[in-house]
């Protein structure tokens, strides 16, 4: 007959094996979701184009312009729309009302981020799985409300809190 300790171990086994499998699958999924997506980067530094995608974070204001990460879904280089995947950091030089979850078009030159004198932009963007950049983009909002509603609410709450703090 099995000992008391072995019986206790056998009772825990039905719970332990699924937990181990779940952890292994979760780790594999996380690793696969963080692989570098190169499909958009083949269009870096090859001339002007138009991107269509969704704003996936809170736009950052600087001077008169703003910057944000765009999850790109389509690209047009003058020969028609292509389905594509990747993320680009978009900068505008003029004031523009863009929010998290907006579906936008961005037209300009797609470039490869390069390290700056004071700040390594390429390393910073790579941490966000972003390997393409567009400066002085010409923007158009196509539609709104495409993001995660919880993230949208958190961003709006943060913006409201900051504007209230600045008002005092």
Wavefront OBJ file of the C-alpha trace (Angstrom):
o trace
v 0.000 0.000 0.000
v 1.161 3.571 -0.683
v 2.380 5.574 2.274
v 0.426 8.499 3.708
v 2.836 11.026 2.116
v 2.472 9.409 -1.330
v -1.332 9.523 -1.077
v -1.206 13.218 -0.254
v 1.048 13.819 -3.272
v -1.298 11.817 -5.530
v -4.274 13.910 -4.373
v -2.441 17.140 -5.297
v -1.352 15.796 -8.689
v -4.646 16.548 -10.541
v -4.286 20.210 -9.553
v -0.523 20.485 -9.972
v -0.268 19.128 -13.538
v -2.832 21.543 -15.046
v -1.167 24.452 -13.211
v 2.245 23.509 -14.619
v 0.772 23.170 -18.119
v -0.976 26.550 -17.778
v 2.235 28.262 -16.669
v 4.220 26.726 -19.530
v 1.590 27.741 -22.093
v 1.402 31.246 -20.631
v 5.162 31.646 -20.842
v 5.237 30.389 -24.421
v 2.419 32.762 -25.402
v 4.154 35.733 -23.760
v 7.402 34.898 -25.519
v 5.709 34.559 -28.896
v 3.778 37.813 -28.443
v 7.031 39.708 -27.882
v 8.802 38.583 -31.015
v 9.972 41.355 -33.281
v 7.464 42.056 -36.049
v 9.514 42.907 -39.148
v 6.780 43.161 -41.753
v 6.397 46.949 -41.426
v 10.132 47.639 -41.165
v 10.796 46.558 -44.764
v 9.128 49.849 -45.734
v 11.471 51.965 -43.557
v 13.594 54.497 -45.450
v 12.110 53.763 -48.908
v 10.019 56.904 -49.506
v 6.617 58.352 -48.748
v 3.589 56.251 -47.859
v 0.306 56.241 -45.990
v -0.436 54.067 -42.965
v -3.806 53.126 -41.491
v -3.963 51.904 -37.922
v -5.154 52.367 -34.366
v -3.590 54.598 -31.699
v -2.530 52.117 -28.988
v -1.355 54.429 -26.220
v -1.905 57.909 -24.856
v -0.565 60.553 -27.263
v 2.267 62.651 -25.782
v 2.174 66.422 -26.284
v 5.405 68.250 -27.054
v 5.528 71.833 -28.276
v 2.779 72.239 -30.865
v 2.826 68.589 -31.914
v 2.340 65.166 -30.435
v 3.624 61.616 -30.711
v 1.975 58.221 -30.319
v 2.304 54.530 -31.146
v 0.210 53.339 -34.067
v -0.639 49.649 -34.515
v -0.509 49.542 -38.313
v -3.034 47.455 -40.250
v -2.697 48.767 -43.810
v -0.110 50.559 -45.929
v -0.312 52.339 -49.302
v 2.830 53.243 -51.225
v 0.950 54.405 -54.296
v 0.063 50.984 -55.704
v -2.985 50.210 -53.535
v -3.595 49.101 -49.978
v -1.613 46.214 -48.465
v -2.538 44.384 -45.265
v 0.454 44.676 -42.958
v 1.345 44.255 -39.325
v 3.646 46.303 -37.140
v 3.895 49.294 -34.888
v 5.163 52.774 -35.784
v 5.827 55.826 -33.636
v 4.100 58.767 -35.307
v 5.000 62.414 -34.679
v 3.013 65.434 -35.803
v 4.418 68.955 -35.863
v 1.039 70.667 -35.740
v -1.679 70.507 -33.074
v -4.061 67.666 -33.782
v -6.809 66.085 -31.700
v -5.828 62.400 -31.483
v -6.861 60.066 -28.681
v -6.199 56.505 -27.620
v -8.353 54.145 -29.717
v -8.658 56.462 -32.739
v -8.289 54.827 -36.157
v -6.131 57.206 -38.215
v -4.256 57.622 -41.456
v -0.699 58.940 -41.273
v 1.117 60.068 -44.411
v 4.842 60.765 -44.557
v 8.281 59.155 -44.646
v 8.669 55.980 -42.586
v 12.166 55.807 -41.081
v 14.246 53.569 -38.852
v 14.665 55.098 -35.365
v 18.278 56.059 -34.636
v 20.067 56.780 -31.354
v 20.220 60.463 -30.485
v 22.967 62.425 -28.731
v 21.205 62.537 -25.376
v 18.634 59.771 -25.680
v 18.582 56.436 -27.513
v 15.179 56.637 -29.227
v 15.703 53.354 -31.043
v 16.275 51.419 -27.786
v 13.325 53.124 -26.098
v 10.968 52.309 -28.982
v 12.324 48.746 -29.260
v 11.173 48.162 -25.665
v 7.668 48.908 -26.991
v 8.135 46.586 -30.000
v 8.287 49.640 -32.283
v 10.901 49.660 -35.062
v 9.515 52.314 -37.435
v 9.014 56.061 -37.042
v 7.258 58.800 -39.020
v 8.147 62.485 -38.420
v 5.864 65.399 -39.402
v 3.040 63.067 -40.394
v -0.048 64.408 -42.132
v -2.900 63.036 -40.038
v -6.568 62.253 -40.479
v -8.846 60.618 -37.906
v -10.992 57.997 -39.654
v -13.040 56.888 -36.617
v -12.841 56.680 -32.822
v -13.495 54.235 -30.002
v -11.478 51.214 -31.171
v -9.369 50.699 -28.061
v -9.904 48.777 -24.872
v -12.689 50.583 -22.919
v -10.944 50.032 -19.570
v -7.647 51.471 -20.857
v -9.566 54.372 -22.441
v -11.261 55.116 -19.102
v -7.915 54.949 -17.237
v -6.277 57.363 -19.689
v -9.191 59.816 -19.487
v -9.189 59.629 -15.680
v -5.443 60.323 -15.622
v -5.815 63.266 -18.020
v -8.716 64.673 -15.998
v -6.725 64.352 -12.756
v -3.699 66.067 -14.285
v -5.780 68.914 -15.734
v -7.498 69.383 -12.361
v -4.107 69.471 -10.593
v -2.782 72.042 -13.107
v -5.923 74.149 -12.646
v -5.351 74.621 -8.909
l 1 2 3 4 5 6 7 8 9 10 11 12 13 14 15 16 17 18 19 20 21 22 23 24 25 26 27 28 29 30 31 32 33 34 35 36 37 38 39 40 41 42 43 44 45 46 47 48 49 50 51 52 53 54 55 56 57 58 59 60 61 62 63 64 65 66 67 68 69 70 71 72 73 74 75 76 77 78 79 80 81 82 83 84 85 86 87 88 89 90 91 92 93 94 95 96 97 98 99 100 101 102 103 104 105 106 107 108 109 110 111 112 113 114 115 116 117 118 119 120 121 122 123 124 125 126 127 128 129 130 131 132 133 134 135 136 137 138 139 140 141 142 143 144 145 146 147 148 149 150 151 152 153 154 155 156 157 158 159 160 161 162 163 164 165 166 167 168
